[in-house]
Amino acid sequence: MTVLCAFAGAVVPSQTRVVLNTDTLVAVAGEGGAYLVDVSDPGSRLWVEIDTAAGSARSAPMWIDHEAELRIGRPELNVQAKLGGKEGPISSDGLIDIFTLVVEHYNSPVPWTGKGSRKTAGPAVEYNLDDVFSDGFGRRSCAPVSGGGYFTTDEWTLMNDYFRVGGSTRHAKDPNDPPEDPDGDPPEPKEPPAPSKPLEPTQVQKLGRLIDKAVTSMSSMAFLESRPPARLAADIRTAALLLAIARRREGMDKAKVDAASAKLFHTLFAGSNGSRPLLDLYVDGHPEASDLMQSSDLTAAITLWIADLLNKPEAEPWFEFAATRLAALHPWLTQGKEDRLESLERLSVHVASLAEALPDFWVS
């Protein structure tokens, strides 16, 4: 990638850093003010960062125009701009800002033809009798995540990954890296992240209104039909993640979040007032949707969603049946892909806390 930069100072740096999504890369000076950097993913926006006498300075975001991005609407770009280039916990004001932009995005159609390759859905996944009769199968489990130490709550990166359609910004471990020495010293425990400040009453009211707007926007067939399958999958997992983060903020009215969350889950996946689930209708109309929507991040988000609603004190037994029906009717939704365990563990650490092990819950 070639980046053209102009600097206000007299000294032009021989090297800059390019922040692409959440990755920081070194760019080497070329000719005519150009800086060159090798990238594995074109991304949609970048920032240029340099060191000055007063510390590091970062530019405003610059859009990367390519064909896929040109079809993205302004509301979607606004959410991406808010999420890109940030790391760590999301502040209360930041959470409200994200919800505000996401609601605007949910209320705006996404350009697409509405036609797919019409591939047939994948075959149903057969269960294994040895698994069914193994110890612990079907048992709800809330166990600590192995590994110990502390984990930094990187809600910004997690939200960025869940909103993205083109895949995660995470990088897999290099298979050529040497294996860890089992006899070596254990890694130092990471410092715990600073706790988020309790929500102010006005912030609780704002989040409550935004959650209601998001649920209303997503609770119609018109919303689903305004989304191509990959974008719909990203919007569903984003909604599940936002609800989970809001639910865990100190001072938030958890009962209100749970009520709104259950209402949306019923509409999308279980049906309400005698009507069929909206997802069933969508997949009927777009048989290719299951192939295009399936991902391990979506499976992890649905698992967390179900876990939160099942663990409500007032949860009724019928919801457990509804969750089981969803897993049986749409196995692609709950099976994920090869990296399913990694996605479940990551979401368990960053959102569900160390006390709730989503991989174990997923088995049940």
The 8 nearest C-alpha neighbors of each residue, nearest first, counted from 0:
[[1, 36, 35, 37, 2, 38, 41, 34],
 [0, 2, 35, 34, 33, 36, 3, 29],
 [3, 1, 34, 33, 4, 35, 0, 36],
 [2, 4, 33, 32, 34, 1, 5, 31],
 [5, 3, 32, 2, 33, 6, 34, 47],
 [4, 6, 7, 32, 3, 11, 8, 33],
 [7, 5, 8, 4, 11, 9, 10, 12],
 [6, 8, 9, 5, 10, 11, 4, 12],
 [9, 7, 10, 6, 11, 5, 12, 51],
 [8, 10, 11, 7, 6, 12, 5, 51],
 [11, 9, 8, 12, 6, 7, 13, 51],
 [10, 12, 9, 13, 6, 8, 5, 14],
 [13, 11, 14, 10, 15, 49, 28, 50],
 [12, 14, 28, 11, 27, 15, 29, 34],
 [13, 15, 27, 12, 28, 26, 16, 25],
 [16, 14, 26, 49, 25, 48, 17, 12],
 [17, 15, 25, 48, 24, 26, 47, 49],
 [16, 18, 47, 24, 23, 46, 48, 19],
 [19, 17, 23, 46, 45, 22, 47, 24],
 [20, 18, 45, 22, 21, 17, 23, 44],
 [19, 21, 83, 84, 22, 18, 45, 42],
 [22, 20, 84, 19, 18, 83, 85, 23],
 [23, 21, 19, 18, 20, 24, 84, 168],
 [22, 24, 18, 17, 16, 19, 21, 25],
 [23, 25, 17, 16, 18, 22, 26, 36],
 [26, 24, 16, 15, 17, 36, 27, 23],
 [25, 27, 36, 35, 15, 16, 34, 14],
 [28, 26, 14, 35, 34, 29, 25, 36],
 [29, 27, 34, 13, 14, 33, 35, 26],
 [30, 28, 33, 34, 35, 27, 32, 31],
 [31, 29, 33, 32, 28, 34, 35, 3],
 [30, 32, 33, 29, 3, 34, 28, 4],
 [33, 31, 30, 3, 4, 34, 29, 5],
 [34, 32, 3, 29, 30, 31, 2, 28],
 [35, 33, 28, 2, 29, 27, 26, 1],
 [34, 36, 1, 26, 27, 0, 28, 29],
 [35, 37, 26, 0, 38, 25, 27, 1],
 [38, 36, 0, 39, 35, 26, 24, 25],
 [39, 37, 40, 36, 41, 0, 24, 19],
 [38, 40, 41, 37, 42, 0, 36, 19],
 [39, 41, 42, 38, 19, 168, 43, 37],
 [42, 40, 43, 38, 39, 63, 0, 19],
 [43, 41, 40, 44, 20, 19, 63, 45],
 [42, 44, 63, 62, 41, 68, 64, 45],
 [45, 43, 62, 63, 61, 42, 60, 19],
 [44, 46, 19, 61, 18, 60, 20, 62],
 [45, 47, 60, 18, 58, 17, 61, 59],
 [48, 46, 17, 58, 57, 16, 18, 45],
 [47, 49, 57, 16, 56, 15, 17, 58],
 [50, 48, 15, 56, 55, 16, 51, 57],
 [49, 51, 55, 54, 56, 52, 48, 53],
 [52, 50, 54, 53, 55, 49, 56, 12],
 [51, 53, 54, 50, 55, 56, 49, 8],
 [54, 52, 51, 55, 50, 56, 49, 57],
 [55, 53, 51, 52, 50, 56, 49, 57],
 [54, 56, 50, 49, 51, 48, 57, 53],
 [57, 55, 49, 48, 50, 54, 58, 51],
 [58, 56, 48, 47, 46, 49, 59, 55],
 [59, 57, 47, 46, 60, 48, 56, 61],
 [58, 60, 46, 61, 57, 47, 45, 48],
 [61, 59, 46, 45, 44, 58, 62, 80],
 [62, 60, 44, 45, 46, 59, 63, 58],
 [61, 63, 44, 43, 64, 60, 45, 46],
 [62, 64, 43, 44, 65, 61, 42, 45],
 [65, 63, 62, 68, 69, 66, 43, 67],
 [66, 64, 68, 67, 69, 63, 43, 41],
 [65, 67, 69, 68, 64, 70, 71, 63],
 [68, 66, 69, 65, 70, 71, 64, 43],
 [67, 69, 71, 70, 66, 65, 64, 43],
 [68, 70, 66, 71, 67, 65, 64, 72],
 [71, 69, 68, 67, 110, 72, 66, 111],
 [72, 70, 68, 69, 75, 73, 76, 110],
 [73, 71, 75, 74, 76, 70, 109, 110],
 [72, 74, 76, 75, 77, 71, 104, 78],
 [75, 73, 104, 77, 76, 72, 103, 78],
 [76, 74, 78, 77, 73, 72, 104, 79],
 [75, 77, 73, 79, 78, 74, 80, 72],
 [76, 78, 74, 80, 75, 79, 73, 81],
 [79, 77, 81, 75, 80, 76, 100, 82],
 [80, 78, 76, 82, 81, 77, 83, 75],
 [79, 81, 77, 83, 78, 82, 76, 44],
 [82, 80, 78, 79, 83, 77, 97, 85],
 [83, 81, 79, 159, 80, 78, 155, 85],
 [84, 82, 20, 80, 85, 79, 81, 21],
 [83, 85, 21, 20, 82, 18, 86, 19],
 [86, 84, 83, 155, 82, 21, 156, 87],
 [85, 87, 155, 156, 153, 84, 88, 154],
 [86, 88, 153, 154, 155, 152, 89, 151],
 [89, 87, 154, 153, 152, 155, 90, 86],
 [90, 88, 93, 154, 155, 94, 91, 87],
 [91, 89, 93, 92, 94, 88, 195, 196],
 [90, 92, 94, 93, 95, 89, 198, 196],
 [93, 91, 95, 94, 90, 96, 202, 89],
 [92, 94, 90, 96, 91, 95, 89, 97],
 [93, 95, 91, 97, 92, 96, 90, 89],
 [94, 96, 92, 98, 93, 97, 99, 206],
 [97, 95, 93, 99, 94, 98, 92, 100],
 [96, 98, 94, 100, 99, 95, 101, 93],
 [99, 97, 101, 95, 96, 100, 102, 94],
 [100, 98, 96, 102, 97, 101, 95, 103],
 [101, 99, 103, 97, 102, 98, 78, 104],
 [100, 102, 104, 98, 103, 99, 97, 105],
 [103, 101, 105, 213, 104, 99, 100, 98],
 [104, 102, 100, 106, 101, 105, 74, 99],
 [103, 105, 74, 101, 107, 102, 106, 75],
 [106, 104, 102, 103, 107, 101, 216, 217],
 [105, 107, 103, 104, 216, 102, 108, 222],
 [108, 106, 104, 105, 103, 109, 74, 72],
 [109, 107, 225, 110, 106, 226, 105, 222],
 [108, 110, 226, 225, 111, 72, 107, 71],
 [111, 109, 70, 108, 71, 112, 72, 225],
 [112, 110, 113, 227, 109, 226, 114, 225],
 [111, 113, 114, 110, 115, 227, 226, 109],
 [114, 112, 111, 227, 115, 224, 226, 225],
 [115, 113, 112, 116, 285, 117, 111, 227],
 [114, 116, 117, 287, 113, 285, 118, 112],
 [115, 117, 118, 287, 114, 286, 119, 285],
 [118, 116, 287, 115, 286, 119, 285, 114],
 [117, 119, 287, 116, 120, 286, 115, 290],
 [118, 120, 286, 287, 117, 121, 290, 122],
 [119, 121, 286, 287, 289, 118, 290, 122],
 [120, 122, 119, 123, 290, 289, 331, 124],
 [123, 121, 124, 120, 119, 125, 331, 330],
 [122, 124, 125, 121, 330, 331, 329, 328],
 [125, 123, 122, 330, 126, 331, 334, 121],
 [126, 124, 123, 127, 122, 330, 128, 327],
 [127, 125, 128, 124, 130, 131, 129, 123],
 [126, 128, 130, 129, 131, 125, 132, 124],
 [127, 129, 131, 130, 132, 126, 133, 125],
 [130, 128, 127, 132, 131, 133, 126, 134],
 [131, 129, 133, 127, 128, 132, 136, 126],
 [130, 132, 128, 129, 133, 136, 127, 126],
 [133, 131, 129, 130, 128, 134, 136, 135],
 [134, 132, 130, 131, 136, 129, 135, 128],
 [135, 133, 136, 132, 130, 131, 138, 137],
 [134, 136, 138, 137, 133, 363, 139, 140],
 [137, 135, 138, 134, 363, 133, 131, 362],
 [136, 138, 363, 135, 139, 362, 131, 360],
 [139, 137, 363, 135, 136, 140, 360, 362],
 [140, 138, 363, 360, 137, 141, 359, 135],
 [139, 141, 360, 359, 142, 138, 356, 363],
 [140, 142, 355, 356, 354, 139, 143, 360],
 [141, 143, 356, 355, 354, 140, 144, 359],
 [144, 142, 354, 353, 356, 145, 355, 141],
 [143, 145, 353, 356, 142, 146, 354, 348],
 [146, 144, 147, 143, 353, 142, 356, 148],
 [145, 147, 144, 148, 149, 143, 188, 150],
 [148, 146, 145, 149, 144, 188, 143, 150],
 [149, 147, 188, 189, 146, 150, 187, 190],
 [150, 148, 189, 191, 188, 190, 147, 151],
 [151, 149, 152, 189, 191, 148, 348, 190],
 [150, 152, 192, 153, 191, 149, 87, 349],
 [151, 153, 349, 88, 154, 87, 150, 192],
 [154, 152, 87, 88, 155, 156, 86, 151],
 [153, 155, 157, 88, 156, 152, 87, 89],
 [154, 156, 86, 158, 157, 153, 87, 85],
 [157, 155, 159, 158, 154, 86, 153, 160],
 [156, 158, 154, 160, 159, 155, 161, 153],
 [157, 159, 161, 155, 160, 156, 154, 162],
 [158, 160, 156, 162, 82, 157, 161, 155],
 [159, 161, 167, 157, 163, 158, 162, 168],
 [162, 160, 158, 159, 163, 237, 233, 157],
 [163, 161, 233, 159, 160, 237, 158, 164],
 [162, 164, 160, 161, 165, 166, 159, 233],
 [165, 163, 166, 230, 233, 229, 162, 161],
 [166, 164, 163, 167, 229, 42, 160, 168],
 [167, 165, 164, 163, 168, 160, 161, 169],
 [166, 168, 160, 169, 163, 165, 161, 170],
 [167, 169, 160, 170, 166, 21, 20, 22],
 [170, 168, 167, 171, 160, 166, 156, 21],
 [169, 171, 168, 172, 167, 173, 22, 39],
 [170, 172, 173, 169, 174, 168, 338, 167],
 [171, 173, 174, 170, 176, 175, 169, 177],
 [172, 174, 175, 176, 171, 170, 177, 178],
 [175, 173, 176, 172, 177, 171, 178, 170],
 [176, 174, 173, 177, 172, 178, 171, 179],
 [177, 175, 173, 174, 178, 172, 179, 171],
 [176, 178, 175, 179, 174, 180, 173, 172],
 [179, 177, 176, 180, 175, 181, 174, 173],
 [178, 180, 181, 177, 183, 182, 176, 185],
 [179, 181, 183, 182, 178, 184, 177, 185],
 [182, 180, 183, 179, 184, 185, 178, 186],
 [183, 181, 180, 184, 185, 179, 178, 186],
 [184, 182, 180, 181, 185, 179, 186, 178],
 [183, 185, 186, 182, 181, 180, 187, 179],
 [186, 184, 183, 187, 182, 188, 181, 180],
 [187, 185, 188, 184, 189, 148, 183, 146],
 [186, 188, 189, 185, 148, 184, 190, 149],
 [189, 187, 148, 149, 186, 190, 147, 150],
 [190, 188, 149, 148, 187, 191, 150, 151],
 [189, 191, 149, 192, 188, 150, 151, 148],
 [190, 192, 149, 151, 189, 150, 193, 194],
 [193, 191, 151, 194, 190, 152, 150, 88],
 [192, 194, 195, 191, 88, 190, 196, 151],
 [195, 193, 192, 196, 191, 88, 197, 249],
 [196, 194, 197, 193, 90, 248, 91, 249],
 [195, 197, 198, 194, 249, 91, 90, 248],
 [198, 196, 249, 250, 195, 199, 248, 251],
 [199, 197, 250, 202, 249, 203, 196, 200],
 [198, 200, 202, 201, 203, 197, 250, 196],
 [201, 199, 203, 202, 204, 198, 250, 251],
 [200, 202, 204, 203, 199, 205, 198, 206],
 [203, 201, 205, 199, 204, 200, 198, 206],
 [202, 204, 200, 206, 201, 205, 251, 207],
 [203, 205, 207, 201, 202, 206, 208, 200],
 [206, 204, 202, 208, 207, 203, 209, 201],
 [207, 205, 209, 203, 208, 204, 210, 202],
 [208, 206, 204, 210, 205, 209, 203, 211],
 [207, 209, 211, 205, 206, 210, 212, 204],
 [208, 210, 212, 206, 211, 207, 213, 205],
 [211, 209, 213, 207, 212, 208, 206, 214],
 [210, 212, 208, 214, 209, 213, 215, 207],
 [213, 211, 209, 215, 210, 214, 216, 208],
 [212, 214, 210, 216, 102, 211, 215, 209],
 [215, 213, 211, 217, 216, 212, 263, 218],
 [216, 214, 212, 218, 213, 217, 211, 219],
 [215, 217, 213, 214, 218, 106, 212, 105],
 [216, 218, 214, 215, 222, 219, 213, 105],
 [219, 217, 215, 216, 214, 266, 263, 267],
 [220, 218, 221, 222, 217, 216, 223, 277],
 [219, 221, 223, 222, 224, 277, 218, 281],
 [220, 222, 224, 219, 223, 225, 217, 218],
 [223, 221, 225, 220, 219, 224, 217, 216],
 [224, 222, 220, 225, 226, 221, 231, 281],
 [223, 225, 221, 226, 222, 220, 281, 227],
 [224, 226, 108, 222, 223, 109, 221, 227],
 [227, 225, 231, 224, 223, 109, 230, 228],
 [226, 228, 230, 229, 231, 111, 113, 225],
 [229, 227, 231, 288, 230, 292, 291, 232],
 [230, 228, 292, 232, 231, 291, 227, 164],
 [229, 231, 233, 232, 227, 228, 226, 164],
 [232, 230, 234, 228, 226, 233, 229, 227],
 [231, 233, 229, 235, 292, 230, 234, 228],
 [234, 232, 230, 162, 236, 231, 235, 237],
 [233, 235, 237, 231, 232, 236, 238, 230],
 [236, 234, 238, 232, 237, 233, 231, 239],
 [235, 237, 239, 233, 300, 297, 238, 234],
 [238, 236, 234, 240, 235, 239, 161, 162],
 [237, 239, 241, 235, 236, 240, 234, 242],
 [240, 238, 236, 242, 237, 241, 300, 304],
 [239, 241, 243, 237, 242, 238, 236, 244],
 [242, 240, 238, 244, 243, 239, 245, 237],
 [241, 243, 245, 239, 240, 244, 246, 238],
 [242, 244, 240, 246, 241, 245, 239, 247],
 [243, 245, 241, 247, 246, 242, 240, 350],
 [246, 244, 242, 248, 247, 243, 241, 251],
 [247, 245, 243, 253, 244, 248, 242, 256],
 [248, 246, 244, 245, 249, 243, 251, 253],
 [249, 247, 245, 251, 246, 250, 244, 197],
 [250, 248, 197, 251, 198, 247, 196, 195],
 [249, 251, 198, 197, 248, 252, 199, 203],
 [252, 250, 249, 248, 203, 253, 246, 198],
 [251, 253, 255, 254, 250, 256, 203, 246],
 [254, 252, 256, 246, 255, 251, 257, 247],
 [253, 255, 257, 256, 252, 258, 246, 259],
 [256, 254, 258, 253, 257, 252, 259, 207],
 [255, 257, 253, 259, 254, 258, 260, 246],
 [258, 256, 260, 254, 255, 259, 261, 253],
 [259, 257, 255, 261, 260, 256, 254, 262],
 [258, 260, 262, 256, 257, 261, 255, 263],
 [259, 261, 257, 263, 258, 262, 256, 264],
 [262, 260, 264, 258, 263, 259, 257, 265],
 [263, 261, 259, 265, 260, 264, 258, 266],
 [262, 264, 266, 260, 265, 261, 214, 267],
 [263, 265, 261, 267, 266, 262, 268, 260],
 [266, 264, 269, 262, 270, 263, 268, 267],
 [265, 267, 270, 263, 264, 271, 276, 268],
 [268, 266, 277, 276, 264, 278, 265, 263],
 [267, 269, 276, 265, 264, 266, 278, 270],
 [270, 268, 265, 276, 321, 266, 267, 271],
 [271, 269, 276, 275, 266, 265, 274, 268],
 [270, 272, 273, 274, 266, 265, 269, 275],
 [273, 271, 274, 270, 275, 266, 265, 276],
 [272, 274, 271, 270, 275, 276, 269, 266],
 [275, 273, 270, 271, 272, 276, 277, 266],
 [274, 276, 270, 277, 273, 279, 271, 280],
 [277, 275, 270, 268, 269, 267, 279, 278],
 [276, 278, 267, 280, 279, 281, 220, 275],
 [277, 279, 281, 280, 267, 276, 268, 282],
 [280, 278, 282, 276, 277, 281, 283, 275],
 [281, 279, 283, 277, 278, 282, 284, 276],
 [280, 282, 278, 284, 283, 279, 285, 277],
 [283, 281, 285, 279, 284, 286, 280, 288],
 [284, 282, 280, 281, 285, 286, 279, 278],
 [285, 283, 281, 282, 286, 280, 279, 288],
 [284, 286, 282, 287, 288, 283, 281, 117],
 [287, 285, 282, 288, 119, 117, 120, 283],
 [286, 288, 118, 117, 285, 289, 290, 119],
 [287, 289, 291, 228, 286, 290, 285, 292],
 [288, 290, 292, 291, 287, 293, 120, 331],
 [291, 289, 288, 293, 292, 287, 120, 121],
 [290, 292, 288, 289, 229, 293, 228, 287],
 [293, 291, 229, 232, 289, 228, 290, 288],
 [292, 294, 290, 291, 331, 289, 332, 335],
 [295, 293, 335, 297, 296, 336, 292, 298],
 [294, 296, 335, 339, 298, 336, 297, 342],
 [295, 297, 299, 298, 294, 342, 300, 161],
 [296, 298, 300, 294, 295, 236, 299, 301],
 [299, 297, 333, 295, 301, 335, 296, 300],
 [298, 300, 343, 302, 296, 297, 301, 342],
 [301, 299, 297, 303, 302, 236, 298, 239],
 [300, 302, 304, 298, 303, 299, 297, 305],
 [303, 301, 299, 305, 300, 304, 306, 298],
 [302, 304, 306, 300, 301, 305, 307, 299],
 [303, 305, 301, 307, 302, 306, 239, 300],
 [306, 304, 308, 302, 303, 307, 309, 301],
 [307, 305, 303, 309, 304, 308, 310, 302],
 [306, 308, 310, 304, 305, 309, 303, 311],
 [307, 309, 305, 311, 310, 306, 304, 314],
 [310, 308, 306, 311, 307, 314, 305, 319],
 [311, 309, 307, 308, 306, 312, 314, 305],
 [310, 312, 314, 313, 308, 309, 307, 257],
 [313, 311, 314, 310, 309, 315, 308, 254],
 [312, 314, 311, 315, 310, 309, 308, 316],
 [315, 313, 311, 312, 309, 316, 308, 310],
 [314, 316, 317, 318, 313, 319, 309, 312],
 [317, 315, 318, 319, 314, 320, 309, 321],
 [316, 318, 320, 319, 315, 321, 314, 322],
 [319, 317, 321, 320, 316, 315, 322, 314],
 [320, 318, 322, 321, 317, 316, 323, 309],
 [319, 321, 317, 323, 318, 322, 324, 316],
 [322, 320, 318, 324, 319, 323, 269, 317],
 [321, 323, 325, 319, 324, 320, 318, 326],
 [324, 322, 320, 326, 325, 321, 319, 327],
 [323, 325, 321, 327, 322, 326, 328, 320],
 [324, 326, 322, 328, 323, 327, 329, 321],
 [327, 325, 323, 330, 324, 329, 333, 328],
 [326, 328, 324, 325, 330, 329, 323, 333],
 [329, 327, 325, 326, 324, 330, 323, 123],
 [328, 330, 331, 332, 326, 327, 325, 333],
 [331, 329, 326, 332, 333, 327, 334, 328],
 [332, 330, 334, 329, 333, 293, 335, 289],
 [333, 331, 330, 329, 298, 334, 293, 335],
 [332, 334, 298, 330, 331, 326, 335, 329],
 [335, 333, 331, 330, 332, 336, 298, 295],
 [336, 334, 295, 294, 298, 339, 333, 293],
 [337, 335, 295, 339, 338, 294, 334, 293],
 [336, 338, 339, 335, 295, 340, 341, 294],
 [339, 337, 341, 336, 340, 295, 342, 335],
 [338, 340, 295, 342, 336, 341, 337, 335],
 [341, 339, 343, 342, 338, 344, 358, 337],
 [340, 342, 344, 338, 339, 343, 345, 295],
 [343, 341, 345, 339, 340, 344, 296, 295],
 [342, 344, 299, 340, 346, 345, 341, 358],
 [345, 343, 347, 341, 342, 346, 340, 348],
 [344, 346, 342, 348, 347, 343, 341, 349],
 [345, 347, 349, 343, 348, 344, 350, 342],
 [348, 346, 351, 344, 345, 357, 350, 349],
 [349, 347, 352, 345, 346, 353, 350, 351],
 [348, 350, 152, 346, 347, 345, 352, 351],
 [351, 349, 352, 346, 347, 348, 244, 243],
 [350, 352, 347, 355, 348, 349, 346, 353],
 [353, 351, 348, 354, 350, 355, 347, 349],
 [354, 352, 143, 144, 355, 348, 351, 347],
 [355, 353, 143, 352, 142, 141, 356, 144],
 [356, 354, 141, 353, 351, 352, 142, 357],
 [355, 357, 142, 141, 358, 359, 347, 144],
 [356, 358, 360, 359, 347, 343, 361, 355],
 [359, 357, 361, 360, 343, 356, 344, 340],
 [360, 358, 362, 357, 361, 356, 140, 363],
 [359, 361, 357, 363, 362, 358, 140, 139],
 [360, 362, 358, 359, 363, 357, 302, 343],
 [363, 361, 359, 360, 136, 358, 137, 138],
 [362, 137, 360, 138, 361, 139, 136, 359]]
